[in-house]
């Protein structure tokens, strides 16, 4: 069997590694001229790290990222709303990693080149069309650099992991239009800074319509640590305003970002100072798409953001793409026919990811600070006077359960809560 993978992002590259481990040949086609380290920080959750560890990437992850120990939620005033251990410290068998998105992509790319060979990833080629028949699928690629004819490739399956603007998704759903924007702009950056607390802790502060995210994405050296930050601000009514252009390299206006960053307080941390010290920040609209009724059409299927782009809350975008890759590879390895495998993959993964998209639209686990702000916008003496601990835990633990990374303690709490009505 030969699988053509479109897109050399985290989902597409992981798919190639998963297929290779199961003895299935894969070729990856990427429209960019090369695989570059773009973006800033992301978190990859234990259920996805388990799959990366299974293909031997845990040592590389440890050399590149941070094993996240704890996550703390604050209101805008810097008062603690909720804290919880993460990864191994929470009882998972594998870590959660805070890591530079580009470096994560690079380490997966390096593994593909090492294991599948130097020709396994072909860049500068954009999918322009495909034809399938009883025996396979033929994909046509154009040269995205010169705008000339590229190449034609024949395979048994075409997996399109080409992002939120997927060519295959547009082929199957030509009337879908642009991604949905919720009116939130995200400003992202990273800078060397004095480590905060133990150097392994995340913080999310704010409330409805405005949040600040902080976490380290590299080990400390010389008393400094690469700190990732995100400012999320509701800027417009997304239903009435078109989103700005989505680009990981769109430069943000420093003065605008600083004005909003000053609204947040993180205990013992200089939020404004970190933003001021960041050489360059980037702007990105918070977009997703509605869940689809189906991903698979014969020998062609969607994966990752091409299938289920979601708001970046709850650290689930890259993680769900990695889970897609494992599920797809398993089904292709055991099915008697490729179409049977793609159908089984979609049946398992589509409803799960559709639920995560819907939950993220409601705020995901960060809804815990939204709810507290609704009830106590000026702050509180004790958070339990605002919301009982069981109600707080139901929000964050309930999301973990639906997204697939709940601990055993989370599951037991959910069962008790369900039993008690």
Beta strands, then each sheet from edge to edge (+ up, - down):
strand 1: 2-6
strand 2: 25-30
strand 3: 41-44
strand 4: 66-67
strand 5: 70-74
strand 6: 80-85
strand 7: 97-100
strand 8: 121-123
strand 9: 125-132
strand 10: 137-143
strand 11: 149-155
strand 12: 157-160
strand 13: 180-193
strand 14: 201-207
strand 15: 210-216
strand 16: 225-234
strand 17: 282-288
strand 18: 300-302
sheet 1: 8+ 2+ 1+ 12+ 18+
sheet 2: 3+ 7- 4+
sheet 3: 6+ 5- 14- 15+ 16- 13+ 17-
sheet 4: 9+ 10- 11+
end
